[in-house]
Amino acid sequence: MEPYYYSNMNKIQQTAYHAMKTGLCALQPSFSVPRLDGDELQDIFFRLRLDCPEIFYAVRFRYRFYQDAGSVEMIPEYLFNKKKVMEHQNALKSRIAKLIRPALSMTEWEKEQYIHDFICTHVRYDKLKKPYSHEIIGPLGQGVGVCEGIAKTVKILCNALGIWCMIAISDANPEKNIKYRHAWNVVRIGGKYYQLDATFDNSLGQEEFIRYDYFNLDDQHFFRDHEPVIYEIPQCTNGDYFYYKEKKLSFTRMEDVAKRSLQAIRKGKPFIFHWRGGYLTREVLSEILVLLEQTAKQKDRHARTSLNWPQSVLHVTFSERVPAEDLIVEEANEGEKFDT
């Protein structure tokens, strides 16, 4: 199967892509690629590393050429010397093999959840934005990463488990106070494409409670709080494998919300659900909050709700004390800057 971005390039771009990949995989100090302008070479280099997260050690390059030459000499900048790169490669290979072993006999959907849950339970968002956090070495080697490193880690684990996966990139939008590009994944499960943003779920979840608000969304719902992509991606038109729908936690009726919240109170657990009974307006939200509090009072409890409004996902906890706030509006992480 051809890598996604490679398959969407023209012939001369593919030739440059192949030359770059060959040189980078051999850790060559310099190598020849077809002569294209600097921006196009940079773009090919960037998309190559989205297709191949295993090239974690090359982050930028310089190039030089003679006036009438048909090629340029590319001089990559490596994060480590050759010996250190090989040490990291061996360590990552062992780490990936050990990680995927428990998931080898799972279904596609279960494998995807396994990868997602690994990110949400073992990777901490790196607010300091260290260079290795943009590559797989951050999440897999150090347990930290930013959106780019997390998306690359999801891809390389999907590759290892036989799941089709690519990395999507959106641009910044200063008008919305979105300062940086963002990276996430598109996966193919059961022959259909879905949006998967492990970084956003990671930012919403807690150690003891994993969130799945961005697990297998269709485009219509996903782009409620994501910017348009800078490169074309497969259309995601199906929502059948959305996590909360798959787990029967997506409701259209108020009575179902009341019934399941009572079950959660009896078990002493939080209650998380997705509302799809029409658009979640302020009026509908108010009705749900009143219902949750009334249900909680039946068991001498009070409801406290955290809301991911764009995705209509509510996370409800129940306690004996009256909460300081009965509603908290959450914001998923908007992504961080990475080199292009």
Rosetta silent file (secondary structure, phi, psi, omega in degrees, C-alpha in Angstrom):
SEQUENCE: MEPYYYSNMNKIQQTAYHAMKTGLCALQPSFSVPRLDGDELQDIFFRLRLDCPEIFYAVRFRYRFYQDAGSVEMIPEYLFNKKKVMEHQNALKSRIAKLIRPALSMTEWEKEQYIHDFICTHVRYDKLKKPYSHEIIGPLGQGVGVCEGIAKTVKILCNALGIWCMIAISDANPEKNIKYRHAWNVVRIGGKYYQLDATFDNSLGQEEFIRYDYFNLDDQHFFRDHEPVIYEIPQCTNGDYFYYKEKKLSFTRMEDVAKRSLQAIRKGKPFIFHWRGGYLTREVLSEILVLLEQTAKQKDRHARTSLNWPQSVLHVTFSERVPAEDLIVEEANEGEKFDT
SCORE:     score description
SCORE:     0.000 S_00000001
   1 L     0.000  126.644 -179.639    0.000    0.000    0.000 S_00000001
   2 L   -69.463  141.769  174.208    1.456    3.374   -1.015 S_00000001
   3 L   -57.145  147.487 -171.073    1.915    5.961    1.740 S_00000001
   4 H   -60.029  -53.927 -175.173   -0.945    8.470    1.678 S_00000001
   5 H   -69.268  -34.989  176.001    0.905   11.697    0.913 S_00000001
   6 H   -59.585  -42.220 -176.588    3.248    9.987   -1.554 S_00000001
   7 H   -68.670  -15.371 -179.895    0.245    8.690   -3.503 S_00000001
   8 L  -104.261   17.783  177.574   -1.078   12.244   -3.855 S_00000001
   9 L  -104.540  158.957  173.353    2.115   13.685   -5.398 S_00000001
  10 L   -80.151  176.178 -171.939    3.044   14.114   -9.041 S_00000001
  11 H   -62.251  -43.091 -178.373    5.877   12.097  -10.595 S_00000001
  12 H   -68.912  -36.220  176.145    8.687   14.589  -10.009 S_00000001
  13 H   -65.917  -40.200  178.361    7.573   15.104   -6.395 S_00000001
  14 H   -63.640  -37.333  177.856    7.495   11.334   -5.892 S_00000001
  15 H   -63.517  -44.164  178.150   11.038   11.094   -7.269 S_00000001
  16 H   -64.766  -42.267  177.819   12.214   13.756   -4.806 S_00000001
  17 H   -56.325  -49.082 -178.443   10.276   12.028   -1.983 S_00000001
  18 H   -63.290  -41.567  179.174   11.944    8.700   -2.754 S_00000001
  19 H   -63.938  -41.333  177.778   15.408   10.285   -2.910 S_00000001
  20 H   -63.463  -46.757 -177.522   14.837   12.007    0.438 S_00000001
  21 H   -62.252  -44.019  179.173   13.556    8.849    2.094 S_00000001
  22 H   -60.591  -46.965 -179.488   16.470    6.773    0.810 S_00000001
  23 H   -66.354  -41.499 -179.161   19.029    9.319    1.985 S_00000001
  24 H   -69.141  -40.837  179.505   17.406    9.899    5.373 S_00000001
  25 H   -66.224  -29.521  177.756   16.955    6.190    6.113 S_00000001
  26 L   -87.066   -0.621  179.947   20.647    5.650    5.291 S_00000001
  27 L    56.279   37.056  179.850   21.536    8.612    7.538 S_00000001
  28 L   -71.314  141.210  179.094   23.567   10.134    4.723 S_00000001
  29 L   -67.348  -26.375  175.331   25.124   13.542    5.496 S_00000001
  30 L  -160.646  159.075  179.327   23.953   14.774    2.084 S_00000001
  31 E  -162.355  163.911 -174.972   22.305   13.414   -1.051 S_00000001
  32 E   -93.292  137.370  174.060   20.968   14.503   -4.423 S_00000001
  33 E  -134.370  157.488  178.613   17.303   15.239   -5.130 S_00000001
  34 E   -56.067  146.956 -176.644   15.583   16.671   -8.237 S_00000001
  35 L   -77.259  110.869  173.757   15.809   20.419   -8.483 S_00000001
  36 L  -129.054  165.992 -179.448   12.608   22.023   -7.209 S_00000001
  37 L   -71.706  163.246 -172.025   12.168   25.355   -5.489 S_00000001
  38 H   -58.950  -40.416 -179.316   12.810   25.546   -1.760 S_00000001
  39 H   -64.884  -39.012 -179.721    9.163   25.731   -0.692 S_00000001
  40 H   -70.061  -40.819  175.319    8.271   22.639   -2.694 S_00000001
  41 H   -60.300  -42.546  179.405   11.230   20.686   -1.302 S_00000001
  42 H   -62.381  -40.804 -179.362   10.202   21.747    2.203 S_00000001
  43 H   -66.315  -41.685  178.120    6.640   20.628    1.578 S_00000001
  44 H   -64.340  -43.881  178.652    7.745   17.208    0.286 S_00000001
  45 H   -59.077  -43.117 -179.809   10.078   16.786    3.260 S_00000001
  46 H   -64.469  -47.365 -178.032    7.236   17.646    5.652 S_00000001
  47 H   -69.767  -32.038  174.502    4.745   15.259    4.046 S_00000001
  48 H   -57.596  -44.428 -177.506    7.370   12.499    3.887 S_00000001
  49 H   -74.605  -18.598  170.941    7.748   12.666    7.660 S_00000001
  50 H   -74.910  -38.541  176.740    3.967   12.504    8.081 S_00000001
  51 H   -69.639  -32.349 -170.236    3.944    9.301    5.994 S_00000001
  52 L  -126.544   77.084 -179.540    7.008    7.904    7.801 S_00000001
  53 L   -61.730  -16.379  178.677    7.004    8.671   11.552 S_00000001
  54 L   -68.064  -16.043  174.559    9.965    6.305   11.896 S_00000001
  55 L   -89.029   71.169 -174.823   12.115    9.120   10.459 S_00000001
  56 L   -89.224   -8.023 -168.229   12.073   10.878   13.828 S_00000001
  57 L  -103.455   -1.029  179.981   15.661   12.048   13.752 S_00000001
  58 E  -120.022  115.809 -172.543   15.568   14.497   10.799 S_00000001
  59 E  -113.573  -20.645  178.327   13.735   17.739   11.471 S_00000001
  60 E  -160.261  176.724 -177.720   15.012   20.225    8.874 S_00000001
  61 E  -155.584  163.368  167.915   17.516   20.627    6.043 S_00000001
  62 E  -117.591  167.113  174.679   19.599   22.989    3.950 S_00000001
  63 E  -151.142  159.020  178.027   20.355   22.620    0.253 S_00000001
  64 E  -145.268  159.147 -177.502   22.736   23.922   -2.377 S_00000001
  65 L  -159.499  159.613  173.324   23.005   23.703   -6.144 S_00000001
  66 L   -90.522  155.246 -170.690   24.944   24.820   -9.187 S_00000001
  67 L   -50.259  -50.126 -173.843   23.387   27.323  -11.554 S_00000001
  68 L  -104.281   12.217 -177.251   22.516   24.939  -14.409 S_00000001
  69 L   -73.100  148.701  178.159   22.266   21.688  -12.422 S_00000001
  70 L   -91.798    0.472  179.406   19.120   19.558  -12.649 S_00000001
  71 E  -137.348  168.134  175.232   19.409   18.469   -9.027 S_00000001
  72 E  -123.931  155.121  174.853   20.197   19.965   -5.631 S_00000001
  73 E   -94.833  117.813 -178.555   22.319   18.639   -2.807 S_00000001
  74 E   -94.387  130.843 -177.608   20.172   18.188    0.280 S_00000001
  75 E  -121.053   96.780 -176.279   21.916   18.463    3.663 S_00000001
  76 E   -75.349  155.119  173.752   19.658   17.225    6.461 S_00000001
  77 E  -105.272  116.227 -179.152   19.932   18.238   10.099 S_00000001
  78 E   -95.423  143.253  178.892   19.848   15.201   12.376 S_00000001
  79 L   -70.668  -26.876 -176.043   18.829   15.397   16.026 S_00000001
  80 L  -137.096  164.612  172.902   21.442   12.801   16.993 S_00000001
  81 L   -74.732  169.731 -172.432   24.639   11.296   15.663 S_00000001
  82 H   -58.879  -42.901 -179.513   24.417    8.041   13.694 S_00000001
  83 H   -62.514  -42.750 -178.858   25.204    5.783   16.640 S_00000001
  84 H   -68.449  -37.897  176.646   22.599    7.458   18.836 S_00000001
  85 H   -59.055  -46.246 -178.754   19.975    7.295   16.085 S_00000001
  86 H   -65.271  -35.954  175.348   20.496    3.553   15.770 S_00000001
  87 H   -62.296  -45.721  178.269   20.249    3.127   19.542 S_00000001
  88 H   -64.306  -39.326  178.804   16.942    5.006   19.543 S_00000001
  89 H   -60.605  -45.467  179.426   15.708    2.985   16.562 S_00000001
  90 H   -64.442  -41.341  179.899   16.385   -0.294   18.335 S_00000001
  91 H   -65.010  -41.951  179.478   14.764    0.930   21.539 S_00000001
  92 H   -68.093  -38.681  177.487   11.671    2.142   19.697 S_00000001
  93 H   -59.970  -44.352  178.257   11.399   -1.087   17.724 S_00000001
  94 H   -66.522  -41.168  179.914   11.410   -3.087   20.972 S_00000001
  95 H   -62.174  -45.612 -179.845    8.983   -0.670   22.606 S_00000001
  96 H   -65.639  -43.627  179.575    6.503   -0.893   19.733 S_00000001
  97 H   -60.410  -41.027  179.531    6.735   -4.700   19.547 S_00000001
  98 H   -69.385  -39.422 -178.558    6.052   -4.964   23.285 S_00000001
  99 H   -64.701  -43.758 -173.062    3.202   -2.456   23.137 S_00000001
 100 H   -81.247  -15.501 -174.669    1.283   -4.099   20.308 S_00000001
 101 H   -52.922  -46.433 -179.253    1.656   -7.683   21.526 S_00000001
 102 H   -67.649  -14.814 -174.474   -1.519   -7.680   23.688 S_00000001
 103 H  -102.348   -1.765 -171.692   -3.548   -6.230   20.808 S_00000001
 104 L   -59.176  -34.058 -176.972   -2.546   -8.561   17.966 S_00000001
 105 L   -96.386    6.340 -179.272   -5.698  -10.718   18.151 S_00000001
 106 L   -77.548  164.957  171.851   -8.126   -7.819   18.655 S_00000001
 107 L   -73.115  168.193  178.080  -10.605   -6.514   16.083 S_00000001
 108 H   -55.685  -48.386 -177.230   -9.754   -3.333   14.146 S_00000001
 109 H   -62.121  -42.304  179.449  -11.981   -1.217   16.392 S_00000001
 110 H   -66.429  -37.902  176.418  -10.488   -2.735   19.553 S_00000001
 111 H   -62.532  -42.788  178.418   -6.957   -2.150   18.258 S_00000001
 112 H   -60.987  -45.114  178.494   -7.807    1.476   17.599 S_00000001
 113 H   -63.303  -39.038  179.384   -9.194    1.876   21.117 S_00000001
 114 H   -59.556  -44.360  179.172   -6.111    0.178   22.551 S_00000001
 115 H   -66.301  -46.629  178.056   -3.849    2.709   20.801 S_00000001
 116 H   -56.286  -45.771 -177.690   -6.064    5.631   21.816 S_00000001
 117 H   -68.888  -32.137  174.827   -6.092    4.475   25.440 S_00000001
 118 H   -60.609  -45.793  178.858   -2.323    4.101   25.483 S_00000001
 119 H   -59.961  -47.286 -173.633   -2.010    7.759   24.477 S_00000001
 120 H   -71.591  -21.786 -177.386   -4.565    8.901   27.047 S_00000001
 121 H  -107.883  -18.462 -174.728   -3.056    6.945   29.953 S_00000001
 122 H  -122.149   -4.181 -178.088    0.682    6.976   29.244 S_00000001
 123 L  -119.560  126.210  178.500    1.407   10.218   27.387 S_00000001
 124 E  -101.701  137.917  179.944    1.442   13.618   29.068 S_00000001
 125 E   -67.007  129.847 -175.051    1.039   16.756   26.997 S_00000001
 126 L   -91.146   97.044 -179.391    4.389   18.547   26.842 S_00000001
 127 L   -69.666  -20.269  179.246    3.738   22.203   27.616 S_00000001
 128 L   -82.424  -14.191  175.656    7.468   22.936   27.303 S_00000001
 129 L    55.932   53.259  176.604    7.404   21.692   23.695 S_00000001
 130 L   -64.280  152.034 -177.175   10.767   19.927   23.683 S_00000001
 131 H   -54.337  -39.406 -176.755   12.050   19.032   20.178 S_00000001
 132 H   -73.801  -11.249  179.206   11.536   15.287   20.688 S_00000001
 133 H   -73.761  -12.554  177.640    7.876   15.863   21.649 S_00000001
 134 H   -89.497   -4.277 -177.521    7.093   16.503   17.974 S_00000001
 135 L  -124.356  169.805 -177.035    8.334   13.023   17.043 S_00000001
 136 L   -63.419  -21.570 -178.665    7.478    9.461   18.128 S_00000001
 137 H   -65.334  -25.171  177.857   10.476    9.428   20.436 S_00000001
 138 H   -68.942  -64.323  179.025    8.597   11.799   22.766 S_00000001
 139 H   -62.584  -40.726 -174.899    5.430    9.755   23.464 S_00000001
 140 H   -83.037  -30.032 -177.130    7.099    6.340   23.076 S_00000001
 141 H  -101.136  -33.926 -175.140   10.424    7.110   24.751 S_00000001
 142 H  -115.999   -9.758 -179.739    9.714    9.894   27.225 S_00000001
 143 L    74.939   18.741  177.257    5.961    9.676   27.799 S_00000001
 144 E  -134.600  154.805  178.149    5.411   13.261   26.617 S_00000001
 145 E  -172.978  161.359  168.915    4.308   14.783   23.343 S_00000001
 146 L  -106.658 -177.803 -170.808    2.493   17.553   21.508 S_00000001
 147 H   -56.513  -38.917 -179.143   -0.179   17.014   18.874 S_00000001
 148 H   -64.796  -47.446  179.208    2.305   16.230   16.089 S_00000001
 149 H   -64.251  -36.789  178.588    4.218   13.653   18.122 S_00000001
 150 H   -67.576  -45.345  179.301    0.973   12.099   19.353 S_00000001
 151 H   -62.767  -38.796  177.988   -0.490   11.838   15.825 S_00000001
 152 H   -67.041  -36.123  178.699    2.749   10.278   14.564 S_00000001
 153 H   -68.356  -42.290  175.386    2.696    7.790   17.444 S_00000001
 154 H   -57.735  -44.181 -178.416   -0.899    6.820   16.693 S_00000001
 155 H   -64.066  -46.116 -175.554    0.086    6.267   13.060 S_00000001
 156 H   -68.581  -30.696  176.420    3.140    4.137   13.735 S_00000001
 157 H   -74.396  -37.404  174.487    1.174    1.947   16.183 S_00000001
 158 H   -62.564  -43.750  176.929   -1.674    1.637   13.668 S_00000001
 159 H   -55.260  -45.106 -176.891    0.888    0.645   11.016 S_00000001
 160 H   -66.580  -26.643 -178.398    2.250   -2.024   13.351 S_00000001
 161 L  -102.610    9.033  174.698   -1.258   -3.402   13.973 S_00000001
 162 L    77.142   23.679  178.391   -2.340   -3.339   10.335 S_00000001
 163 L  -102.612  128.980  176.272   -4.768   -0.409   10.545 S_00000001
 164 L   -65.577  132.460 -175.634   -4.821    2.128    7.713 S_00000001
 165 E  -156.367  143.364  173.395   -4.012    5.525    9.177 S_00000001
 166 E  -138.603  168.431 -178.395   -2.793    8.936    8.050 S_00000001
 167 E  -107.810  126.428  177.953   -1.987   12.250    9.727 S_00000001
 168 E  -101.134  148.373 -178.030   -4.162   15.299    9.044 S_00000001
 169 E  -130.334  130.686  172.490   -2.968   18.874    9.505 S_00000001
 170 E  -112.987  160.036 -176.969   -5.009   22.038   10.012 S_00000001
 171 L   -92.763  168.957  175.049   -3.742   25.593    9.893 S_00000001
 172 L   -70.934  161.321  176.051   -3.719   28.303   12.529 S_00000001
 173 E  -145.629   85.372 -176.672   -6.588   30.783   12.767 S_00000001
 174 H   -55.619  -30.577  179.740   -5.563   33.938   14.665 S_00000001
 175 H   -63.009  -27.824  177.084   -9.108   35.334   14.372 S_00000001
 176 H  -100.431   11.333 -177.243  -10.274   32.465   16.601 S_00000001
 177 L    63.594   27.703  174.002   -7.165   32.757   18.804 S_00000001
 178 E   -96.928  101.947 -167.967   -5.864   29.482   17.355 S_00000001
 179 L   -83.805  -21.246 -170.791   -2.174   30.307   17.175 S_00000001
 180 L  -130.349  161.978  169.571   -0.743   27.063   15.851 S_00000001
 181 L   -65.559  159.809  178.374   -1.302   24.259   13.406 S_00000001
 182 E  -132.569  148.348 -179.120   -2.876   21.090   14.755 S_00000001
 183 E  -125.865  140.947  175.023   -2.321   17.412   13.893 S_00000001
 184 E  -152.268 -164.837 -175.379   -4.585   14.395   14.310 S_00000001
 185 E  -126.256  154.136  164.411   -5.400   11.150   12.462 S_00000001
 186 E  -116.783  129.703 -179.810   -7.817    9.675    9.976 S_00000001
 187 E  -119.296  158.727  175.178   -8.256    5.904   10.310 S_00000001
 188 E  -115.203  113.580 -178.666  -10.047    3.307    8.199 S_00000001
 189 E  -123.196  126.341 -178.776  -12.142    0.900   10.251 S_00000001
 190 L    61.498   28.316  177.765  -14.454   -1.622    8.623 S_00000001
 191 L    82.389    3.820 -179.195  -13.647   -0.107    5.244 S_00000001
 192 E  -124.168  151.842 -175.113  -14.840    3.392    6.231 S_00000001
 193 E   -93.647  142.307 -179.983  -12.896    6.500    7.213 S_00000001
 194 E  -139.603  149.757  174.132  -13.163    8.213   10.598 S_00000001
 195 E   -84.486  136.124 -179.964  -11.620   11.222   12.332 S_00000001
 196 E  -138.107  117.982  178.947   -9.574   10.423   15.441 S_00000001
 197 L  -122.294   91.927 -179.296   -7.994   13.079   17.685 S_00000001
 198 H   -69.429  -28.225  178.757   -6.186   11.454   20.594 S_00000001
 199 H   -65.496  -45.912  179.036   -4.656   14.790   21.629 S_00000001
 200 H   -62.195  -44.144  178.730   -8.053   16.400   22.200 S_00000001
 201 H   -64.195  -37.920  178.291   -9.275   13.370   24.179 S_00000001
 202 H   -61.246  -39.328 -177.217   -6.046   13.387   26.175 S_00000001
 203 H   -71.975  -23.218 -178.633   -6.608   17.036   27.116 S_00000001
 204 H   -92.023  -29.100 -173.308  -10.146   16.329   28.348 S_00000001
 205 L   -78.561  173.181  175.754   -9.574   13.080   30.225 S_00000001
 206 E  -126.152  168.639 -176.058   -8.265   12.324   33.679 S_00000001
 207 L   -54.892  -40.944 -174.359   -6.004    9.541   34.924 S_00000001
 208 L   -94.530   -1.332 -174.710   -8.917    7.407   36.058 S_00000001
 209 E  -144.965  110.465 -178.158  -11.320    8.365   33.282 S_00000001
 210 L   -86.626  138.741  177.207  -10.569    8.261   29.549 S_00000001
 211 L  -101.544  150.224 -178.725  -12.547   10.455   27.192 S_00000001
 212 L  -131.644   32.377 -175.925  -13.660    9.423   23.684 S_00000001
 213 L   -64.472  -25.032 -175.948  -15.249   12.640   22.421 S_00000001
 214 L  -119.865   34.263 -178.167  -13.066   12.565   19.278 S_00000001
 215 E  -104.258  101.014  176.299  -13.007    8.806   18.643 S_00000001
 216 E    70.303   53.732  174.435  -14.337    8.023   15.159 S_00000001
 217 E   -88.202  155.446  169.458  -16.235   11.186   14.324 S_00000001
 218 L   -86.483  169.934 -177.040  -17.570   12.064   10.897 S_00000001
 219 H   -59.740  -41.033 -175.559  -16.539   15.322    9.232 S_00000001
 220 H   -56.606  -44.170 -179.301  -19.764   17.118   10.089 S_00000001
 221 H   -82.157  -38.747 -174.743  -19.220   16.759   13.833 S_00000001
 222 H   -62.058  -43.753 -174.696  -15.434   16.825   13.865 S_00000001
 223 L   -82.671   11.520  169.097  -15.042   20.177   12.151 S_00000001
 224 L   -65.551  -30.515 -179.838  -17.296   21.901   14.635 S_00000001
 225 L  -136.473   25.635  172.419  -14.129   22.634   16.603 S_00000001
 226 L  -126.897  144.493  178.666  -11.315   21.869   14.151 S_00000001
 227 L   -77.361  159.705  178.033   -9.965   24.138   11.455 S_00000001
 228 L   -61.097  150.995 -178.374   -9.958   23.072    7.771 S_00000001
 229 E   -76.594  152.119  177.728   -7.076   20.861    6.655 S_00000001
 230 L   -89.274  -20.464  173.175   -4.162   22.233    4.645 S_00000001
 231 L  -120.881  145.115  179.265   -3.819   18.989    2.650 S_00000001
 232 L   -61.206  140.512  178.168   -6.730   17.023    1.245 S_00000001
 233 L  -129.270  164.340  177.026   -7.778   14.025    3.353 S_00000001
 234 L   -61.052  144.381  176.787  -10.281   11.182    2.812 S_00000001
 235 L   -72.380  136.574  178.779  -13.895   12.179    3.435 S_00000001
 236 L  -113.158   98.763 -172.648  -15.324   10.825    6.675 S_00000001
 237 L  -110.311   -1.178 -174.822  -19.075   10.551    6.145 S_00000001
 238 L  -113.062  137.620  179.063  -19.956    7.676    8.479 S_00000001
 239 L  -117.364   13.600 -174.148  -20.575    7.916   12.221 S_00000001
 240 L   -62.212  -34.134 -175.830  -21.468    4.300   12.989 S_00000001
 241 L   -98.716   16.709  172.145  -18.260    3.555   14.909 S_00000001
 242 L   -56.894  133.779 -170.093  -18.315    6.742   17.024 S_00000001
 243 H   -53.745  -52.018 -173.967  -17.312    5.555   20.496 S_00000001
 244 H   -68.497  -29.247  175.229  -20.347    6.704   22.469 S_00000001
 245 H   -71.351  -42.925  179.304  -22.711    5.396   19.827 S_00000001
 246 H   -62.181  -35.923 -178.113  -20.907    2.048   19.736 S_00000001
 247 L   -92.503   10.394  179.060  -21.083    1.814   23.548 S_00000001
 248 L    57.130   43.378  175.655  -24.767    2.854   23.637 S_00000001
 249 L  -120.173   25.446  177.389  -23.950    6.090   25.432 S_00000001
 250 E  -118.554  114.341 -168.505  -25.427    8.361   22.764 S_00000001
 251 E  -114.452  149.683  176.005  -28.983    9.375   23.668 S_00000001
 252 L  -118.117   -8.898 -176.650  -31.899   11.023   21.913 S_00000001
 253 L  -124.764  140.361 -179.589  -34.437   10.836   24.766 S_00000001
 254 H   -62.824  -36.313 -178.422  -34.423   12.511   28.194 S_00000001
 255 H   -63.696  -30.717  176.741  -35.794    9.393   29.881 S_00000001
 256 H   -69.686  -37.597  176.795  -32.716    7.437   28.773 S_00000001
 257 H   -62.402  -45.154 -179.979  -30.457   10.080   30.315 S_00000001
 258 H   -63.165  -44.032 -178.930  -32.371    9.839   33.604 S_00000001
 259 H   -61.984  -47.254 -177.416  -32.298    6.025   33.609 S_00000001
 260 H   -72.673  -30.731  176.982  -28.554    5.760   32.944 S_00000001
 261 H   -67.712  -36.676  175.837  -27.673    8.519   35.427 S_00000001
 262 H   -62.549  -41.198  177.725  -29.495    6.585   38.173 S_00000001
 263 H   -61.425  -41.117  179.804  -27.470    3.488   37.283 S_00000001
 264 H   -64.481  -40.831  179.226  -24.254    5.504   37.542 S_00000001
 265 H   -63.205  -44.654  179.507  -25.224    6.862   40.983 S_00000001
 266 H   -60.007  -36.895 -179.144  -25.982    3.346   42.267 S_00000001
 267 H   -84.949   -6.798 -179.198  -22.565    2.158   41.058 S_00000001
 268 L    68.745   33.552 -177.053  -20.799    5.220   42.457 S_00000001
 269 L  -120.511  157.146  172.292  -19.376    6.089   39.057 S_00000001
 270 L   -69.247  162.767 -177.337  -19.319    9.211   36.873 S_00000001
 271 E  -125.270  120.124  178.441  -21.697    9.287   33.942 S_00000001
 272 E  -122.803  135.101 -178.708  -20.572   10.377   30.492 S_00000001
 273 E  -153.018  163.547  178.792  -22.829   10.527   27.472 S_00000001
 274 E  -111.398  132.147  178.503  -23.356   12.081   24.071 S_00000001
 275 E   -97.801  121.768  176.489  -26.555   13.961   23.266 S_00000001
 276 L  -129.996   27.570  176.506  -27.868   13.522   19.730 S_00000001
 277 L   -89.519   49.749 -175.389  -31.526   14.363   20.277 S_00000001
 278 L    97.448  171.248 -176.189  -31.232   17.462   18.138 S_00000001
 279 L   -62.371  138.993 -177.844  -28.855   20.408   18.432 S_00000001
 280 L   -81.376   83.307  177.045  -27.704   21.059   22.004 S_00000001
 281 L   -78.795  170.967  176.705  -29.145   24.555   22.470 S_00000001
 282 H   -61.586  -35.812  179.829  -29.023   26.440   25.768 S_00000001
 283 H   -66.684  -44.855  178.806  -32.662   25.512   26.332 S_00000001
 284 H   -64.845  -42.515  178.519  -32.024   21.797   25.780 S_00000001
 285 H   -60.045  -44.355  179.226  -28.905   21.951   27.953 S_00000001
 286 H   -59.666  -40.774  178.692  -30.859   23.635   30.745 S_00000001
 287 H   -63.636  -41.590  179.126  -33.476   20.883   30.556 S_00000001
 288 H   -64.960  -43.472 -178.982  -30.784   18.200   30.778 S_00000001
 289 H   -63.515  -41.483  176.833  -29.099   19.881   33.774 S_00000001
 290 H   -62.633  -43.477  179.119  -32.408   20.138   35.648 S_00000001
 291 H   -61.034  -44.494 -179.854  -33.123   16.490   34.869 S_00000001
 292 H   -62.619  -41.665 -179.695  -29.673   15.394   36.117 S_00000001
 293 H   -68.527  -40.961  177.755  -30.061   17.326   39.382 S_00000001
 294 H   -62.923  -41.426  178.199  -33.576   15.971   39.957 S_00000001
 295 H   -64.749  -42.584  179.760  -32.344   12.441   39.314 S_00000001
 296 H   -62.196  -39.119 -178.116  -29.393   12.931   41.660 S_00000001
 297 H   -64.114  -24.503  176.755  -31.671   14.195   44.463 S_00000001
 298 L   -61.854  -24.773 -179.964  -33.531   10.889   44.369 S_00000001
 299 L  -115.341   23.721  179.459  -30.352    9.372   45.820 S_00000001
 300 L    56.091   42.913  178.038  -29.440   12.353   48.026 S_00000001
 301 L  -126.896  169.768  174.395  -26.777   13.484   45.599 S_00000001
 302 E  -126.204  146.365 -177.078  -25.988   16.575   43.551 S_00000001
 303 E   -99.350  137.896  173.347  -24.901   16.640   39.918 S_00000001
 304 E  -126.747  125.069 -171.308  -21.867   18.461   38.576 S_00000001
 305 E  -118.109  132.471  169.794  -21.506   18.531   34.791 S_00000001
 306 E  -106.523  130.931 -172.000  -18.531   19.201   32.528 S_00000001
 307 E  -120.334  126.063  166.472  -19.602   19.976   28.986 S_00000001
 308 E   -95.624   92.057 -169.780  -17.790   19.653   25.670 S_00000001
 309 L   -64.146  -45.451 -178.712  -20.286   21.841   23.878 S_00000001
 310 L   -56.627  -34.941 -176.939  -19.106   21.473   20.247 S_00000001
 311 L  -100.979    2.181  177.141  -19.364   17.681   20.496 S_00000001
 312 L    56.747   41.601  178.749  -22.434   17.581   22.808 S_00000001
 313 E  -111.668  129.742 -178.774  -20.666   15.352   25.330 S_00000001
 314 E  -117.642  132.626  178.118  -21.486   15.685   29.042 S_00000001
 315 E  -114.964  112.190 -172.054  -19.397   14.283   31.894 S_00000001
 316 E  -113.866  131.684  172.494  -21.431   14.130   35.097 S_00000001
 317 E  -117.465  152.849 -176.327  -20.213   13.387   38.613 S_00000001
 318 E  -123.994  132.258 -179.527  -22.423   12.938   41.662 S_00000001
 319 E  -142.270  164.671  179.455  -21.576   13.948   45.223 S_00000001
 320 L   -75.616  -25.881 -179.118  -23.276   14.535   48.576 S_00000001
 321 L   -88.955  149.964  174.900  -22.107   18.139   48.668 S_00000001
 322 L   -72.163  123.716 -178.297  -23.557   20.932   46.583 S_00000001
 323 L   -70.073  151.198  177.265  -20.913   21.760   43.926 S_00000001
 324 L   -61.979  -36.133  175.969  -19.579   25.300   43.654 S_00000001
 325 L  -132.449  131.697  179.191  -20.537   25.187   39.976 S_00000001
 326 L   -86.266  -12.560  178.665  -23.106   22.839   38.496 S_00000001
 327 E  -140.551  129.092  173.566  -21.756   23.354   34.958 S_00000001
 328 E  -122.633  126.147  178.374  -18.199   23.703   33.663 S_00000001
 329 E   -90.797  122.298 -176.686  -17.620   24.262   29.950 S_00000001
 330 L   -92.282  155.371  172.338  -14.528   22.390   28.766 S_00000001
 331 L  -128.814  123.173  175.494  -12.158   23.253   25.949 S_00000001
 332 L   -72.151  157.373 -178.695  -10.148   20.580   24.181 S_00000001
 333 L   -62.274  135.590 -175.365   -6.529   21.389   23.357 S_00000001
 334 L   -90.316    3.131  179.226   -6.219   23.486   20.232 S_00000001
 335 L    96.416  159.930 -176.257   -2.830   22.145   19.118 S_00000001
 336 L  -127.442  167.098 -176.572    0.682   23.449   19.307 S_00000001
 337 L   -71.762  140.881  169.580    3.303   24.818   16.957 S_00000001
 338 L  -145.469  161.104 -172.731    5.542   22.486   14.993 S_00000001
 339 L   -70.510  146.237  175.841    8.087   22.925   12.256 S_00000001
 340 L  -129.723    0.000    0.000    7.067   22.874    8.613 S_00000001
